[in-house]
Amino acid sequence: MATEANTKVSAVTANFSTSRTAGKPIICKVCRKAGEPLVIEEIQVAPPKAWEVRVKILCTSLCHTDVTVWRLNVGSSAVFPRIFGHEASCGDHVEEVKEGDTVLPILLPNCGECRECEFKKSNFCSTLGHQVPHAMARDGTSRFKDMNGETLHHFCFVSSFSEYTVVDVAQVVKVDPRMSIDKACLLGCCVPTGVGSAWKVAAVEEGHSVAIFGLGAVGLAVAEGARLRGVSKIIGIDLNPLKFEIAKKFGVTDVINPKECGDSRVSQVIKELTDGGADYCFECVGLASLVEEAFQSSRAGGKTIVVGADYSGNPLKFNFGEVLFGRSVIGSLFGGIKPKKDIPIIMQKYINKELRLDGFITHEVSFQEINKAFDYLLQGKSIRCLIWMDE
């Protein structure tokens, strides 16, 4: 089994390489054995077809989504073997990028022409977004095979845990040359998801209050987005106290450890801190029960934003009367970000020294040490661990 990448799980920075690889497969090293320590293996990466690009991965990172899906052994997402990773030659009809460009592969397609791509309130591409994420979006086939000819499945359309990968041109964003590779890697999933959730989905405002459930990379990005919008009170909730000092660097003003709340529910503590409930509550873990707790933590007329993904498919339950008084729940797919349009804006915010990205990167390893990245995340030691392909 190979592992795949969730461009919510891993970010990727890559370079085009066509002259040395055009028209022929490439032998690459990839990670295999989902659910177990990953191993390095040589595979074949097919040439790109029309509307596709083949890129050399320079840097990638591990996202919690990667780990979640890596553990799954049942359900539609448990497709193996596969190549994980999602934060990080050209076929016909590719015009916006050229060989040698540094690009960011993105898990979310953005064709720019369909009804949904043109709709201001949606970022779901109706042309490519409905396709299964373990294959290429346009024809439903894989570009990976092992040395025995067995098909290896993609992950979130990206599969960055490989020296080379093939992605659709609708899922690459050109990286501004003023942007460092390591920081650009963060823009493949966690930062756009969090910042976009604050800016575009919730549209937080100056002087308001925010509660963030889960202080991983996405939750911290929500805090950073709220900080930049002038939110006066940013409450961070997490079971891991090691994250609290890091969170304060991103504007978190108050922290809550549910283990230390005694007989009180987290929602009660938040209501006490905010005089009746937070204006905006963000669930960044992916648990239906936590969405319900976030909803209870919001004020009348408040908004709960569902950022995490619950792969178990558990239903949400709310009191009818509470909804009637104006509380609302809304989902946030990739932060409402339209990659082609909005990621360059986020890049510019960093270049202008407005957006803080330095604190996200807590560890760095070589591709050969990729299992350490899993260990750091599973042990609660890392926010984002960068994986360098050539080191």
C-alpha positions in Angstrom: 0.0 0.0 0.0 1.3 3.4 -0.8 0.3 6.6 1.0 -1.5 9.6 -0.5 -1.4 13.1 0.3 -4.2 15.4 1.3 -3.3 18.9 0.2 -5.1 19.5 3.7 -2.7 17.1 5.1 0.4 18.1 3.4 1.6 21.1 1.5 3.9 20.9 -1.4 6.3 23.1 -3.3 7.3 21.8 -6.7 9.2 22.6 -9.9 8.2 21.7 -13.4 10.6 19.4 -15.2 9.8 18.5 -18.8 12.9 18.4 -20.9 14.5 15.4 -19.0 11.3 13.5 -18.5 9.0 14.4 -21.4 7.2 11.4 -23.0 8.5 8.7 -20.7 7.8 7.3 -17.2 10.0 8.3 -14.3 11.4 6.0 -11.6 10.7 7.6 -8.2 10.8 6.9 -4.5 7.5 6.8 -2.7 6.0 5.9 0.6 4.1 2.7 1.0 2.2 0.6 3.6 -0.7 2.7 4.9 -1.4 2.2 8.6 2.2 1.0 9.2 5.5 2.8 9.2 6.1 4.0 5.6 8.8 2.5 3.4 10.7 3.9 0.4 10.1 2.2 -2.9 10.7 2.8 -6.6 7.7 3.3 -8.9 6.8 4.6 -12.3 5.2 8.0 -12.8 3.5 8.2 -16.2 3.9 11.3 -18.4 1.1 13.9 -18.1 -1.9 13.8 -20.4 -3.8 16.9 -21.7 -4.5 19.5 -19.1 -1.9 17.9 -16.7 1.5 18.8 -15.4 4.2 16.6 -14.0 6.2 18.2 -11.2 9.3 17.4 -9.2 8.5 17.7 -5.5 11.0 19.9 -3.6 9.3 20.1 -0.2 6.1 18.7 1.3 4.5 18.5 4.8 2.4 16.2 6.8 -1.2 17.2 7.6 -3.5 15.6 10.1 -5.8 14.7 7.3 -3.1 12.5 5.9 -2.8 10.7 9.2 -6.6 10.3 9.6 -7.0 8.7 6.1 -3.7 6.7 6.6 -5.4 5.0 9.5 -8.7 4.2 7.8 -9.4 0.6 6.9 -13.1 0.9 6.0 -15.2 3.3 4.0 -14.9 5.0 0.6 -11.7 6.9 1.6 -9.8 3.6 2.5 -8.4 3.0 -0.9 -5.0 1.3 -1.1 -2.3 1.1 -2.2 -1.8 4.8 -2.6 0.6 7.7 -2.4 -0.2 10.2 0.4 0.6 13.9 0.7 -1.3 17.0 -0.4 0.6 20.1 0.6 3.5 20.7 -1.7 6.4 18.0 -17.8 3.2 19.6 -19.1 0.5 18.0 -21.3 -1.4 19.8 -24.0 -3.6 22.8 -23.2 -1.3 23.9 -20.4 -0.5 27.6 -20.8 -0.4 29.3 -17.4 2.8 27.7 -16.2 6.0 26.6 -17.9 9.0 24.4 -17.3 11.1 25.6 -14.4 8.3 27.4 -12.6 7.9 26.8 -8.9 4.3 25.8 -8.3 2.0 24.8 -5.4 -0.2 21.7 -6.0 -3.6 22.2 -4.4 -6.1 19.5 -3.4 -9.1 21.6 -4.5 -9.7 22.0 -8.2 -10.3 25.5 -9.6 -11.1 25.4 -13.3 -12.3 29.0 -13.2 -15.0 28.4 -15.8 -17.8 26.3 -14.3 -20.9 27.7 -12.6 -19.5 27.1 -9.1 -16.1 28.6 -9.8 -17.8 31.7 -11.1 -20.1 31.9 -8.0 -18.7 34.2 -5.4 -20.1 32.3 -2.4 -18.7 28.9 -3.4 -15.2 27.4 -4.1 -16.4 23.9 -5.1 -15.5 23.2 -8.8 -18.4 21.5 -10.4 -16.3 20.4 -13.4 -13.7 18.5 -11.4 -14.6 18.5 -7.8 -17.1 15.7 -7.9 -14.5 13.2 -9.1 -12.9 10.6 -6.7 -9.7 12.0 -5.2 -7.7 8.8 -5.5 -7.3 9.2 -9.3 -6.8 12.0 -11.9 -9.9 14.2 -12.0 -10.6 14.2 -15.8 -10.3 10.5 -16.7 -10.4 8.7 -13.3 -7.1 6.8 -13.9 -3.9 6.8 -12.0 -0.4 8.0 -13.1 1.4 5.7 -10.7 2.4 2.0 -10.9 4.8 0.0 -8.9 7.6 -2.0 -10.5 5.2 -5.0 -10.8 2.7 -3.0 -12.8 0.2 -2.7 -9.9 -1.8 0.6 -9.9 -1.0 2.9 -7.0 -3.9 5.3 -6.1 -3.6 9.1 -5.7 -4.4 11.0 -2.6 -6.5 14.2 -2.7 -5.5 14.6 -6.4 -1.9 15.5 -5.3 0.2 12.6 -3.8 3.2 14.7 -2.8 5.0 11.9 -1.0 6.8 11.0 -4.2 9.8 12.6 -5.9 7.6 13.3 -8.9 3.8 13.5 -9.2 1.2 14.4 -11.8 -1.6 16.9 -11.1 -4.3 18.7 -13.2 -3.5 22.2 -14.3 -6.6 23.3 -12.5 -4.9 22.3 -9.2 -1.6 24.2 -9.5 -0.8 27.8 -8.4 2.4 29.5 -9.5 4.5 30.6 -6.5 5.7 34.2 -6.3 9.5 34.1 -6.6 9.8 36.4 -3.6 8.2 33.6 -1.5 10.5 31.0 0.2 9.9 27.4 -0.6 9.3 26.3 3.0 6.7 29.0 3.6 5.0 28.4 0.3 4.5 24.8 1.3 2.2 26.0 4.1 -0.2 27.4 1.5 -1.2 24.0 0.2 -3.7 23.3 2.9 -3.5 24.5 6.5 -3.0 28.3 6.1 -5.6 28.9 3.3 -8.1 26.7 5.2 -7.7 28.5 8.5 -7.2 32.1 7.3 -9.9 31.6 4.6 -12.4 30.3 7.2 -11.9 33.5 9.3 -11.9 35.9 6.4 -14.3 34.5 3.8 -16.6 32.0 5.5 -17.1 33.7 8.9 -16.1 37.2 7.8 -14.9 38.0 11.3 -14.9 41.7 12.3 -12.9 44.0 14.5 -13.8 43.9 18.1 -15.7 40.6 18.0 -14.9 37.4 19.8 -13.7 34.0 18.4 -13.5 30.5 19.9 -11.3 28.0 18.1 -11.7 24.3 19.0 -8.3 22.6 18.1 -5.0 24.4 18.0 -3.3 22.4 15.2 -2.0 24.2 12.1 -5.5 24.9 10.8 -6.8 26.3 14.1 -3.7 28.5 14.5 -4.3 29.8 10.9 -7.8 30.7 12.0 -6.3 32.6 14.9 -3.9 34.4 12.6 -6.7 35.4 10.2 -8.8 36.7 13.2 -5.8 38.6 14.5 -5.3 40.3 11.2 -9.0 41.4 11.2 -8.7 43.0 14.6 -10.7 40.5 16.6 -10.4 41.5 20.3 -10.8 38.1 22.0 -9.5 34.9 20.5 -10.1 31.8 22.7 -8.1 28.6 21.9 -9.4 25.2 23.2 -7.1 22.2 23.1 -6.2 19.1 25.2 -2.5 19.6 24.6 -1.1 22.4 26.8 2.2 22.4 24.8 0.3 24.3 22.0 -0.8 27.2 24.2 2.4 29.3 24.1 2.6 28.9 20.3 -1.0 29.9 20.0 -0.4 33.2 21.8 2.1 34.1 19.1 -0.8 34.0 16.6 -3.0 36.3 18.6 -4.8 33.8 21.0 -5.7 35.8 24.1 -7.3 33.1 26.3 -6.7 29.3 26.4 -8.9 26.5 27.7 -7.8 22.9 28.5 -11.1 20.8 28.7 -9.3 18.6 31.2 -9.1 21.5 33.6 -12.7 22.7 33.5 -13.8 20.6 36.4 -17.6 20.0 36.3 -18.1 22.8 33.8 -18.6 22.3 30.1 -16.3 24.2 27.7 -19.3 26.0 26.4 -20.0 27.4 29.9 -16.4 28.6 30.3 -16.6 30.3 26.9 -19.9 32.0 27.8 -18.3 33.4 31.0 -15.3 34.7 29.1 -17.5 36.3 26.4 -20.5 37.6 28.3 -23.0 35.1 26.8 -21.1 33.3 24.0 -18.6 33.9 21.2 -19.5 35.7 18.0 -17.8 33.0 15.9 -16.8 29.4 16.9 -14.6 27.3 14.7 -14.4 23.5 15.0 -11.0 22.5 13.6 -10.7 18.9 14.8 -13.3 16.9 12.9 -15.6 15.6 15.5 -19.4 15.9 15.3 -19.6 16.1 19.1 -17.2 19.0 19.1 -19.2 20.8 16.5 -22.2 20.6 18.9 -20.1 21.9 21.7 -18.9 24.8 19.6 -22.5 25.6 18.6 -23.4 25.7 22.3 -20.5 28.1 22.9 -21.9 30.7 20.4 -24.1 33.6 21.3 -27.6 34.2 20.0 -27.0 35.2 16.4 -23.6 33.7 16.5 -22.0 31.5 13.8 -20.3 28.1 14.1 -17.9 27.3 11.3 -17.2 23.6 10.6 -13.6 23.4 9.4 -12.6 19.8 10.4 -13.9 16.7 8.7 -15.5 13.8 10.6 -14.8 10.8 8.4 -17.1 8.6 10.5 -20.2 10.3 9.1 -21.8 11.1 12.4 -24.9 13.3 12.3 -25.1 16.7 14.0 -27.9 17.4 16.5 -29.1 20.9 17.5 -32.0 22.2 19.5 -34.7 23.7 17.2 -35.2 26.7 19.5 -31.5 27.6 19.5 -31.4 27.8 15.8 -34.6 29.8 15.7 -32.8 32.5 17.8 -30.3 33.1 15.1 -27.5 30.7 15.7 -26.2 29.2 12.5 -23.8 26.5 11.4 -21.8 26.6 8.1 -19.2 24.3 6.5 -15.8 25.6 5.3 -14.3 23.6 2.5 -10.6 24.8 2.1 -11.6 28.0 3.9 -13.8 29.1 1.0 -10.6 29.9 -0.9 -10.6 29.9 -4.7 -7.0 28.8 -5.2 -6.1 30.6 -8.4 -7.4 33.9 -7.2 -7.0 33.9 -3.4 -3.7 32.1 -2.7 -1.7 34.8 -4.6 -3.4 37.3 -2.3 -2.3 35.3 0.8 1.3 35.1 -0.6 1.3 38.9 -0.9 0.2 39.3 2.7 3.2 37.3 3.8 5.6 39.2 1.5 4.2 42.4 2.9 5.1 41.1 6.4 1.4 41.2 7.5 0.8 37.4 7.7 2.9 35.4 10.2 4.0 32.0 8.9 7.2 31.3 10.8 5.6 29.8 13.9 3.9 27.0 12.0 7.1 25.1 11.1 8.2 23.2 14.2 10.2 20.3 12.7 12.0 19.5 9.4 13.1 16.0 8.2 14.4 14.4 5.0 12.2 12.2 2.8 14.0 9.2 4.1 12.9 10.1 7.7 9.2 10.7 6.8 8.1 8.3 9.6 9.5 10.8 12.1 7.0 13.3 10.8 4.2 10.9 11.6 5.6 10.3 15.0 5.9 14.0 15.8 2.3 14.6 14.8 0.9 11.6 16.6 2.7 12.5 19.8 1.4 16.0 19.7 4.9 17.5 19.3 4.6 19.3 15.9 2.4 21.8 14.3 3.9 21.4 10.8 6.8 19.1 10.0 8.4 19.9 6.6 9.7 17.0 4.5 12.6 17.9 2.2 12.9 15.6 -0.8 16.6 16.1 -1.5 18.1 16.0 2.0 
